Amino acid sequence: MTLEELTLEIYAERALTYFESKHLVTWAINVLTLGYESENL
């Protein structure tokens, strides 16, 4: 998945279903494995 797809998925999940903050950790790990790095991650 691309960064955009991962981000849209996490936004949709937060808006439409019960959301666990652990999913943000999974999102951050996936973004890092795609090669994106930031001080905010």
PQR file of N, CA, C, O and H, with PARSE charges and radii, in Angstrom:
ATOM      1  N   MET A   1       0.834  -1.184   0.000 -0.4000 1.5000
ATOM      2  CA  MET A   1       0.000   0.000   0.000 -0.0000 2.0000
ATOM      3  C   MET A   1       0.877   1.245   0.000  0.5500 1.7000
ATOM      4  O   MET A   1       2.017   1.223   0.463 -0.5500 1.4000
ATOM      5  N   THR A   2       0.334   2.303  -0.516 -0.4000 1.5000
ATOM      6  CA  THR A   2       1.058   3.572  -0.502 -0.0000 2.0000
ATOM      7  C   THR A   2       0.749   4.330   0.788  0.5500 1.7000
ATOM      8  O   THR A   2      -0.161   3.969   1.534 -0.5500 1.4000
ATOM      9  H   THR A   2      -0.592   2.320  -0.893  0.4000 1.0000
ATOM     10  N   LEU A   3       1.513   5.370   1.032 -0.4000 1.5000
ATOM     11  CA  LEU A   3       1.287   6.208   2.207 -0.0000 2.0000
ATOM     12  C   LEU A   3      -0.128   6.783   2.188  0.5500 1.7000
ATOM     13  O   LEU A   3      -0.807   6.819   3.215 -0.5500 1.4000
ATOM     14  H   LEU A   3       2.253   5.663   0.426  0.4000 1.0000
ATOM     15  N   GLU A   4      -0.559   7.224   1.025 -0.4000 1.5000
ATOM     16  CA  GLU A   4      -1.898   7.802   0.913 -0.0000 2.0000
ATOM     17  C   GLU A   4      -2.974   6.777   1.245  0.5500 1.7000
ATOM     18  O   GLU A   4      -3.935   7.094   1.945 -0.5500 1.4000
ATOM     19  H   GLU A   4      -0.008   7.194   0.191  0.4000 1.0000
ATOM     20  N   GLU A   5      -2.824   5.559   0.753 -0.4000 1.5000
ATOM     21  CA  GLU A   5      -3.801   4.504   1.027 -0.0000 2.0000
ATOM     22  C   GLU A   5      -3.834   4.153   2.513  0.5500 1.7000
ATOM     23  O   GLU A   5      -4.908   3.982   3.090 -0.5500 1.4000
ATOM     24  H   GLU A   5      -2.043   5.301   0.184  0.4000 1.0000
ATOM     25  N   LEU A   6      -2.664   4.046   3.128 -0.4000 1.5000
ATOM     26  CA  LEU A   6      -2.604   3.738   4.557 -0.0000 2.0000
ATOM     27  C   LEU A   6      -3.268   4.832   5.389  0.5500 1.7000
ATOM     28  O   LEU A   6      -3.989   4.551   6.347 -0.5500 1.4000
ATOM     29  H   LEU A   6      -1.791   4.184   2.659  0.4000 1.0000
ATOM     30  N   THR A   7      -3.014   6.078   5.007 -0.4000 1.5000
ATOM     31  CA  THR A   7      -3.574   7.198   5.752 -0.0000 2.0000
ATOM     32  C   THR A   7      -5.087   7.276   5.585  0.5500 1.7000
ATOM     33  O   THR A   7      -5.805   7.508   6.558 -0.5500 1.4000
ATOM     34  H   THR A   7      -2.429   6.305   4.229  0.4000 1.0000
ATOM     35  N   LEU A   8      -5.572   7.087   4.372 -0.4000 1.5000
ATOM     36  CA  LEU A   8      -7.021   7.090   4.150 -0.0000 2.0000
ATOM     37  C   LEU A   8      -7.702   5.962   4.918  0.5500 1.7000
ATOM     38  O   LEU A   8      -8.794   6.141   5.458 -0.5500 1.4000
ATOM     39  H   LEU A   8      -4.989   6.900   3.582  0.4000 1.0000
ATOM     40  N   GLU A   9      -7.062   4.813   4.963 -0.4000 1.5000
ATOM     41  CA  GLU A   9      -7.628   3.678   5.686 -0.0000 2.0000
ATOM     42  C   GLU A   9      -7.754   3.987   7.182  0.5500 1.7000
ATOM     43  O   GLU A   9      -8.778   3.678   7.791 -0.5500 1.4000
ATOM     44  H   GLU A   9      -6.175   4.667   4.524  0.4000 1.0000
ATOM     45  N   ILE A  10      -6.730   4.590   7.773 -0.4000 1.5000
ATOM     46  CA  ILE A  10      -6.767   4.881   9.205 -0.0000 2.0000
ATOM     47  C   ILE A  10      -7.792   5.973   9.508  0.5500 1.7000
ATOM     48  O   ILE A  10      -8.478   5.908  10.528 -0.5500 1.4000
ATOM     49  H   ILE A  10      -5.898   4.842   7.278  0.4000 1.0000
ATOM     50  N   TYR A  11      -7.903   6.975   8.631 -0.4000 1.5000
ATOM     51  CA  TYR A  11      -8.933   8.006   8.818 -0.0000 2.0000
ATOM     52  C   TYR A  11     -10.332   7.412   8.739  0.5500 1.7000
ATOM     53  O   TYR A  11     -11.194   7.731   9.558 -0.5500 1.4000
ATOM     54  H   TYR A  11      -7.345   7.028   7.803  0.4000 1.0000
ATOM     55  N   ALA A  12     -10.556   6.555   7.762 -0.4000 1.5000
ATOM     56  CA  ALA A  12     -11.875   5.937   7.605 -0.0000 2.0000
ATOM     57  C   ALA A  12     -12.219   5.076   8.812  0.5500 1.7000
ATOM     58  O   ALA A  12     -13.347   5.103   9.304 -0.5500 1.4000
ATOM     59  H   ALA A  12      -9.856   6.296   7.096  0.4000 1.0000
ATOM     60  N   GLU A  13     -11.255   4.324   9.278 -0.4000 1.5000
ATOM     61  CA  GLU A  13     -11.499   3.469  10.441 -0.0000 2.0000
ATOM     62  C   GLU A  13     -11.852   4.305  11.666  0.5500 1.7000
ATOM     63  O   GLU A  13     -12.748   3.945  12.430 -0.5500 1.4000
ATOM     64  H   GLU A  13     -10.339   4.301   8.878  0.4000 1.0000
ATOM     65  N   ARG A  14     -11.160   5.403  11.849 -0.4000 1.5000
ATOM     66  CA  ARG A  14     -11.443   6.277  13.000 -0.0000 2.0000
ATOM     67  C   ARG A  14     -12.835   6.883  12.900  0.5500 1.7000
ATOM     68  O   ARG A  14     -13.514   7.061  13.911 -0.5500 1.4000
ATOM     69  H   ARG A  14     -10.432   5.696  11.228  0.4000 1.0000
ATOM     70  N   ALA A  15     -13.258   7.198  11.685 -0.4000 1.5000
ATOM     71  CA  ALA A  15     -14.549   7.859  11.502 -0.0000 2.0000
ATOM     72  C   ALA A  15     -15.725   6.890  11.531  0.5500 1.7000
ATOM     73  O   ALA A  15     -16.817   7.256  11.966 -0.5500 1.4000
ATOM     74  H   ALA A  15     -12.706   7.054  10.863  0.4000 1.0000
ATOM     75  N   LEU A  16     -15.511   5.653  11.069 -0.4000 1.5000
ATOM     76  CA  LEU A  16     -16.638   4.755  10.844 -0.0000 2.0000
ATOM     77  C   LEU A  16     -16.794   3.625  11.845  0.5500 1.7000
ATOM     78  O   LEU A  16     -17.875   3.043  11.941 -0.5500 1.4000
ATOM     79  H   LEU A  16     -14.624   5.356  10.715  0.4000 1.0000
ATOM     80  N   THR A  17     -15.754   3.296  12.592 -0.4000 1.5000
ATOM     81  CA  THR A  17     -15.829   2.149  13.487 -0.0000 2.0000
ATOM     82  C   THR A  17     -15.201   2.478  14.836  0.5500 1.7000
ATOM     83  O   THR A  17     -14.625   3.548  15.032 -0.5500 1.4000
ATOM     84  H   THR A  17     -14.876   3.768  12.514  0.4000 1.0000
ATOM     85  N   TYR A  18     -15.331   1.523  15.765 -0.4000 1.5000
ATOM     86  CA  TYR A  18     -14.618   1.638  17.034 -0.0000 2.0000
ATOM     87  C   TYR A  18     -13.132   1.630  16.722  0.5500 1.7000
ATOM     88  O   TYR A  18     -12.668   0.808  15.933 -0.5500 1.4000
ATOM     89  H   TYR A  18     -15.799   0.654  15.606  0.4000 1.0000
ATOM     90  N   PHE A  19     -12.389   2.528  17.327 -0.4000 1.5000
ATOM     91  CA  PHE A  19     -10.986   2.694  16.974 -0.0000 2.0000
ATOM     92  C   PHE A  19     -10.094   2.468  18.180  0.5500 1.7000
ATOM     93  O   PHE A  19     -10.322   3.035  19.249 -0.5500 1.4000
ATOM     94  H   PHE A  19     -12.766   3.196  17.968  0.4000 1.0000
ATOM     95  N   GLU A  20      -9.086   1.642  18.006 -0.4000 1.5000
ATOM     96  CA  GLU A  20      -8.078   1.419  19.044 -0.0000 2.0000
ATOM     97  C   GLU A  20      -6.803   2.158  18.654  0.5500 1.7000
ATOM     98  O   GLU A  20      -6.386   2.119  17.497 -0.5500 1.4000
ATOM     99  H   GLU A  20      -8.901   1.181  17.139  0.4000 1.0000
ATOM    100  N   SER A  21      -6.194   2.823  19.610 -0.4000 1.5000
ATOM    101  CA  SER A  21      -4.988   3.598  19.323 -0.0000 2.0000
ATOM    102  C   SER A  21      -3.824   2.719  18.877  0.5500 1.7000
ATOM    103  O   SER A  21      -2.865   3.219  18.289 -0.5500 1.4000
ATOM    104  H   SER A  21      -6.533   2.855  20.551  0.4000 1.0000
ATOM    105  N   LYS A  22      -3.893   1.425  19.147 -0.4000 1.5000
ATOM    106  CA  LYS A  22      -2.843   0.502  18.689 -0.0000 2.0000
ATOM    107  C   LYS A  22      -2.736   0.515  17.164  0.5500 1.7000
ATOM    108  O   LYS A  22      -1.673   0.240  16.608 -0.5500 1.4000
ATOM    109  H   LYS A  22      -4.671   1.019  19.625  0.4000 1.0000
ATOM    110  N   HIS A  23      -3.835   0.835  16.500 -0.4000 1.5000
ATOM    111  CA  HIS A  23      -3.817   0.878  15.038 -0.0000 2.0000
ATOM    112  C   HIS A  23      -2.926   2.002  14.524  0.5500 1.7000
ATOM    113  O   HIS A  23      -2.378   1.907  13.426 -0.5500 1.4000
ATOM    114  H   HIS A  23      -4.698   1.059  16.953  0.4000 1.0000
ATOM    115  N   LEU A  24      -2.779   3.073  15.317 -0.4000 1.5000
ATOM    116  CA  LEU A  24      -1.866   4.143  14.925 -0.0000 2.0000
ATOM    117  C   LEU A  24      -0.417   3.668  14.962  0.5500 1.7000
ATOM    118  O   LEU A  24       0.398   4.085  14.139 -0.5500 1.4000
ATOM    119  H   LEU A  24      -3.224   3.150  16.209  0.4000 1.0000
ATOM    120  N   VAL A  25      -0.100   2.808  15.905 -0.4000 1.5000
ATOM    121  CA  VAL A  25       1.251   2.242  15.978 -0.0000 2.0000
ATOM    122  C   VAL A  25       1.508   1.379  14.749  0.5500 1.7000
ATOM    123  O   VAL A  25       2.576   1.457  14.142 -0.5500 1.4000
ATOM    124  H   VAL A  25      -0.762   2.470  16.574  0.4000 1.0000
ATOM    125  N   THR A  26       0.536   0.565  14.389 -0.4000 1.5000
ATOM    126  CA  THR A  26       0.659  -0.270  13.191 -0.0000 2.0000
ATOM    127  C   THR A  26       0.822   0.599  11.955  0.5500 1.7000
ATOM    128  O   THR A  26       1.641   0.301  11.085 -0.5500 1.4000
ATOM    129  H   THR A  26      -0.331   0.502  14.882  0.4000 1.0000
ATOM    130  N   TRP A  27       0.042   1.676  11.877 -0.4000 1.5000
ATOM    131  CA  TRP A  27       0.145   2.605  10.753 -0.0000 2.0000
ATOM    132  C   TRP A  27       1.560   3.187  10.674  0.5500 1.7000
ATOM    133  O   TRP A  27       2.155   3.227   9.597 -0.5500 1.4000
ATOM    134  H   TRP A  27      -0.623   1.917  12.584  0.4000 1.0000
ATOM    135  N   ALA A  28       2.097   3.636  11.804 -0.4000 1.5000
ATOM    136  CA  ALA A  28       3.433   4.231  11.830 -0.0000 2.0000
ATOM    137  C   ALA A  28       4.502   3.230  11.410  0.5500 1.7000
ATOM    138  O   ALA A  28       5.434   3.586  10.688 -0.5500 1.4000
ATOM    139  H   ALA A  28       1.614   3.603  12.679  0.4000 1.0000
ATOM    140  N   ILE A  29       4.379   1.992  11.851 -0.4000 1.5000
ATOM    141  CA  ILE A  29       5.337   0.954  11.456 -0.0000 2.0000
ATOM    142  C   ILE A  29       5.268   0.719   9.954  0.5500 1.7000
ATOM    143  O   ILE A  29       6.300   0.604   9.294 -0.5500 1.4000
ATOM    144  H   ILE A  29       3.622   1.703  12.438  0.4000 1.0000
ATOM    145  N   ASN A  30       4.064   0.649   9.417 -0.4000 1.5000
ATOM    146  CA  ASN A  30       3.906   0.451   7.972 -0.0000 2.0000
ATOM    147  C   ASN A  30       4.497   1.610   7.181  0.5500 1.7000
ATOM    148  O   ASN A  30       5.126   1.400   6.144 -0.5500 1.4000
ATOM    149  H   ASN A  30       3.225   0.742   9.953  0.4000 1.0000
ATOM    150  N   VAL A  31       4.299   2.831   7.665 -0.4000 1.5000
ATOM    151  CA  VAL A  31       4.850   4.001   6.988 -0.0000 2.0000
ATOM    152  C   VAL A  31       6.378   3.957   7.016  0.5500 1.7000
ATOM    153  O   VAL A  31       7.024   4.259   6.014 -0.5500 1.4000
ATOM    154  H   VAL A  31       3.788   3.002   8.507  0.4000 1.0000
ATOM    155  N   LEU A  32       6.953   3.584   8.150 -0.4000 1.5000
ATOM    156  CA  LEU A  32       8.411   3.482   8.244 -0.0000 2.0000
ATOM    157  C   LEU A  32       8.956   2.403   7.318  0.5500 1.7000
ATOM    158  O   LEU A  32      10.012   2.590   6.713 -0.5500 1.4000
ATOM    159  H   LEU A  32       6.427   3.339   8.965  0.4000 1.0000
ATOM    160  N   THR A  33       8.259   1.281   7.197 -0.4000 1.5000
ATOM    161  CA  THR A  33       8.738   0.219   6.309 -0.0000 2.0000
ATOM    162  C   THR A  33       8.642   0.626   4.849  0.5500 1.7000
ATOM    163  O   THR A  33       9.347   0.071   4.006 -0.5500 1.4000
ATOM    164  H   THR A  33       7.401   1.130   7.689  0.4000 1.0000
ATOM    165  N   LEU A  34       7.776   1.593   4.534 -0.4000 1.5000
ATOM    166  CA  LEU A  34       7.711   2.118   3.172 -0.0000 2.0000
ATOM    167  C   LEU A  34       8.863   3.080   2.885  0.5500 1.7000
ATOM    168  O   LEU A  34       9.065   3.484   1.739 -0.5500 1.4000
ATOM    169  H   LEU A  34       7.204   2.045   5.218  0.4000 1.0000
ATOM    170  N   GLY A  35       9.617   3.447   3.921 -0.4000 1.5000
ATOM    171  CA  GLY A  35      10.774   4.307   3.727 -0.0000 2.0000
ATOM    172  C   GLY A  35      10.564   5.758   4.109  0.5500 1.7000
ATOM    173  O   GLY A  35      11.455   6.582   3.904 -0.5500 1.4000
ATOM    174  H   GLY A  35       9.454   3.119   4.851  0.4000 1.0000
ATOM    175  N   TYR A  36       9.411   6.089   4.657 -0.4000 1.5000
ATOM    176  CA  TYR A  36       9.157   7.458   5.096 -0.0000 2.0000
ATOM    177  C   TYR A  36       9.667   7.612   6.520  0.5500 1.7000
ATOM    178  O   TYR A  36       9.381   6.787   7.388 -0.5500 1.4000
ATOM    179  H   TYR A  36       8.686   5.420   4.823  0.4000 1.0000
ATOM    180  N   GLU A  37      10.428   8.680   6.749 -0.4000 1.5000
ATOM    181  CA  GLU A  37      10.920   8.951   8.092 -0.0000 2.0000
ATOM    182  C   GLU A  37      10.629  10.400   8.434  0.5500 1.7000
ATOM    183  O   GLU A  37      10.694  11.282   7.578 -0.5500 1.4000
ATOM    184  H   GLU A  37      10.661   9.350   6.044  0.4000 1.0000
ATOM    185  N   SER A  38      10.312  10.628   9.684 -0.4000 1.5000
ATOM    186  CA  SER A  38       9.997  11.972  10.146 -0.0000 2.0000
ATOM    187  C   SER A  38      10.206  12.021  11.652  0.5500 1.7000
ATOM    188  O   SER A  38      10.087  11.003  12.333 -0.5500 1.4000
ATOM    189  H   SER A  38      10.259   9.912  10.380  0.4000 1.0000
ATOM    190  N   GLU A  39      10.512  13.191  12.167 -0.4000 1.5000
ATOM    191  CA  GLU A  39      10.637  13.343  13.615 -0.0000 2.0000
ATOM    192  C   GLU A  39       9.303  13.088  14.294  0.5500 1.7000
ATOM    193  O   GLU A  39       9.271  12.717  15.468 -0.5500 1.4000
ATOM    194  H   GLU A  39      10.609  14.018  11.614  0.4000 1.0000
ATOM    195  N   ASN A  40       8.199  13.281  13.579 -0.4000 1.5000
ATOM    196  CA  ASN A  40       6.865  13.086  14.143 -0.0000 2.0000
ATOM    197  C   ASN A  40       6.491  11.617  14.269  0.5500 1.7000
ATOM    198  O   ASN A  40       5.582  11.281  15.028 -0.5500 1.4000
ATOM    199  H   ASN A  40       8.224  13.582  12.625  0.4000 1.0000
ATOM    200  N   LEU A  41       7.160  10.745  13.554 -0.4000 1.5000
ATOM    201  CA  LEU A  41       6.869   9.323  13.663 -0.0000 2.0000
ATOM    202  C   LEU A  41       7.674   8.762  14.801  0.5500 1.7000
ATOM    203  O   LEU A  41       7.592   7.567  15.085 -0.5500 1.4000
ATOM    204  H   LEU A  41       7.898  11.018  12.937  0.4000 1.0000
TER
END
